[in-house]
Amino acid sequence: MVGYCPICGKPVYFGEKKRSLGRDYHPLCLKCQKCNRQLTAGQHAEYDEKPYCSHCYLKMFGPRGTACLTRTYTHIEKE
C-alpha cells in the first residue's frame, strides 16, 4: 500500500520512505518547517502536523524564556 507524504501530498513508495511519528515522508520533505534543516526520522518535534527541529520547536512553541537563555532577570521583592 502506498502512503502519501503529508508535506508535498505525492505518493511515497516503500524504497524511498522515511517513517516518522506515524507518517511516511520523502527524504527531502522531512525537514524543519522553520529553518529547513534536514531531520532524522523520530528525532524531531511536531506541531500542527508539521515537523520542526528541537531548537525551532522550543523557540516557537516552548515555554517562554527558552529562546534566549542568556538574558538575566532581576528579582523584585514584595513588601
N, C-alpha and C positions, 0 to 999 in steps of 0.2 A: 504494500500500500504506500502510495506516495503522499508525503506531507507537504504542506505549503509554508514557506518562510513568512514569519509574521512581520518582517521588515519590508521586503520587496513584493510579497504576495505570489511569487513564482514557485513552481514545484521544486521540492528538494528531494533528490534521488539518494538512494542508500549510500552510494560510494562517495558522495560529497557532503553529507550532512554532519553538522555539529549539533549534538543534542545537549540542551542546557535548560534547566528549570522547566522541564516537561515540554519543551518546544524544539522543533527542528529548524536550524538556521543554515544558510550558506556560510562557508568560512569567512568570506569577505563582508557579509552582512552582520556578523556578530562583532559589533564594535560599540563603544560608548557613544550614546546619542548626544553628548555634550562636547567631548574632546576628540572623538573619532579614533581613540586608541583601540587596537585590536584586543579582544577579550578572549580569555580561556574559558572553555565550557565549564560551567559550575563554579567559577571563581569571580563572580560579579554580582551586582545587586540589580534589582528590577523595580521600576516604579511606573505605574500606569501601563503595564505590559511592554515597557521599553527597557533595554539593558543599559546599565551605567557602570563605569569602573567604580571601585570603592571610594576613591578620592572625590570624584564628581558627585557621587550619591550623597556622601556626608556633607559636602559643601552646599548642595542644593536642598536636600531633604532631611538632613540630620538635625540634631539639637543645635540650637543657636550657640555660637562660640566655637564650633569645631572648624570653621573655615579659617579662622585666624587664631592660631594658638599662641602667638607671641604677644598679643595685646595684654596689657596689665590693667587691672581694675583696682580702684581704691575702695576701701571699706568705709562706709558711713555709719557712725554709731548713732543709735537711737537714744533719746533721753528717757 
